[in-house]
């Protein structure tokens, strides 16, 4: 005698459920991808310090490790590395800096021991506040907060577009579905969905 329809469906689900779980595990590992900020530095970042705090009183937050993002405006060789002039753009965790320059709260100087980057390069960096330096900017003077870079992530154009998506951020989801046809003897189904 044949098993009832619901029993056949359960048997199919018990076979397909491990496949769905494997697909979910594969998706989770793919989504974790490469991190913009190394985990050992993430723990050092003082998230209570904003860029406005750094601008207002760099000596008060001197030595603190901060997360900053922005767009390189210029670079020059200095003793000990390359000094980057960066237009600050808000950044959160592993997301790229925002696109809109109107959201900038100012400029800063970052000394890195690596290579120089052309103007327009988007960066995310972790660094220690070292103080400030006053320089001429156009027809006036400007007080630049100074940062000693501990880690610098350079956004390629493709990665920046992909991660920012010209929108607010990166969103994702996973869905599982189980079902059967409407008539006796029809095929059941299992669905696994991914969304970004």
C-alpha positions in Angstrom: 0.0 0.0 0.0 1.2 3.4 -0.8 2.2 5.9 1.9 -0.2 8.9 2.4 0.6 12.0 0.4 1.8 13.9 3.4 4.3 11.2 4.4 5.9 11.3 0.9 6.2 15.1 1.2 7.9 14.8 4.6 10.3 12.2 3.2 11.2 14.5 0.3 11.7 17.4 2.8 14.1 15.3 4.9 16.1 14.6 1.8 16.1 18.2 0.5 16.6 19.9 3.9 20.3 19.0 4.2 20.8 20.3 0.7 19.1 23.6 1.6 21.3 23.8 4.8 24.4 23.3 2.7 23.3 26.0 0.3 22.8 28.3 3.3 26.2 27.6 4.7 27.8 28.2 1.3 25.9 31.5 1.1 27.0 32.6 4.6 30.6 31.9 3.9 30.4 33.8 0.5 28.8 36.8 2.2 31.4 37.1 4.9 33.9 37.9 2.1 37.0 39.9 2.8 36.9 42.3 5.6 37.7 46.0 5.1 38.8 46.3 8.8 40.9 43.5 10.3 39.3 42.1 13.4 42.3 42.8 15.6 42.0 46.5 14.8 38.2 46.6 15.0 38.5 46.0 18.8 40.8 49.0 19.1 38.5 51.5 17.4 37.1 54.1 19.8 33.6 54.5 18.3 32.7 57.2 20.8 35.1 59.6 19.0 33.5 61.3 16.0 35.2 63.3 13.2 33.7 66.5 14.7 35.4 65.6 18.1 38.7 65.2 16.3 38.3 68.5 14.5 37.2 70.4 17.6 40.0 69.2 19.9 42.6 66.9 18.4 44.7 67.1 21.6 41.9 65.8 23.7 41.5 62.6 21.6 45.2 62.3 20.7 46.4 58.6 20.7 42.9 57.2 20.3 42.3 54.8 17.4 39.5 55.9 15.1 37.8 54.8 11.9 37.7 57.3 9.1 36.7 57.3 5.4 37.0 59.6 2.6 38.3 60.6 -0.8 42.0 61.3 -1.4 42.5 64.9 -2.6 46.3 64.8 -2.9 49.4 63.0 -1.7 53.0 63.9 -1.1 56.1 62.2 0.1 57.1 63.0 3.7 59.7 61.6 6.0 58.3 58.3 7.2 55.9 57.7 4.3 53.2 59.3 2.2 51.0 62.1 3.5 47.4 61.9 2.1 45.1 64.9 2.2 41.7 63.3 2.6 38.2 64.8 2.2 36.4 63.2 5.1 33.3 61.2 4.2 31.2 59.3 6.7 31.9 55.6 6.9 30.4 52.7 9.0 32.2 49.5 9.6 33.1 47.6 6.4 30.8 49.8 4.2 32.5 52.2 1.8 32.5 56.0 2.4 29.3 57.7 1.4 29.3 59.1 -2.2 27.9 62.6 -1.6 30.7 65.1 -0.9 28.1 67.4 0.7 28.1 65.0 3.7 31.8 65.8 4.4 32.7 67.4 7.7 36.1 68.6 6.6 39.6 67.4 5.7 42.3 65.5 7.4 45.9 64.5 6.8 46.9 60.8 7.1 50.4 59.5 7.1 50.8 56.0 5.6 53.9 53.9 5.1 52.5 52.5 1.9 52.1 53.8 -1.6 50.6 57.0 -2.9 47.1 57.2 -4.4 45.7 59.4 -7.1 43.1 62.1 -6.3 39.6 60.6 -6.3 40.6 57.3 -4.6 38.1 56.3 -1.9 39.6 55.0 1.3 38.6 53.6 4.6 41.3 53.8 7.3 42.0 52.9 10.9 44.5 55.2 12.6 45.7 57.0 15.7 45.0 60.7 16.1 48.3 62.5 16.4 47.3 66.1 16.6 46.7 68.8 14.1 48.6 71.0 11.6 47.6 74.4 10.2 48.2 75.1 6.5 47.1 77.4 3.8 44.0 76.3 1.9 43.0 78.5 -1.0 42.9 82.0 0.4 42.8 81.2 4.1 44.3 78.8 6.6 42.9 75.5 7.6 43.6 73.3 10.7 43.9 69.7 9.6 43.6 66.9 12.1 46.5 64.5 11.6 46.2 60.7 11.7 48.9 58.0 11.8 47.6 55.2 9.6 47.4 51.7 11.1 45.4 50.1 8.3 44.3 51.6 5.0 41.8 50.0 2.7 41.7 51.3 -0.9 38.3 50.9 -2.7 38.6 49.9 -6.3 36.0 51.5 -8.5 34.2 48.2 -9.0 34.2 47.2 -5.3 33.0 50.7 -4.4 30.2 50.6 -6.8 29.3 47.0 -5.9 29.3 47.6 -2.1 27.8 51.1 -2.1 25.3 50.3 -4.9 24.8 54.0 -5.2 22.5 53.5 -2.3 22.4 53.4 1.5 24.2 50.1 2.0 24.3 46.4 1.5 21.3 44.3 2.3 20.8 40.6 2.0 18.4 37.8 2.7 17.9 34.1 2.5 14.6 32.3 2.2 13.6 28.7 2.2 10.3 27.4 1.0 8.7 23.9 0.9 5.5 23.0 -0.8 3.5 20.5 -2.9 1.3 20.6 -5.9 -2.4 20.9 -5.6 -3.3 17.5 -6.9 -2.6 14.0 -5.7 0.6 12.5 -7.1 2.0 15.9 -8.2 5.5 16.9 -7.4 6.6 18.8 -4.2 9.0 21.6 -4.2 11.8 23.1 -2.3 13.1 26.6 -2.9 16.2 28.4 -1.7 16.4 32.1 -2.4 19.1 34.7 -2.0 18.7 38.4 -2.2 21.0 41.5 -2.1 
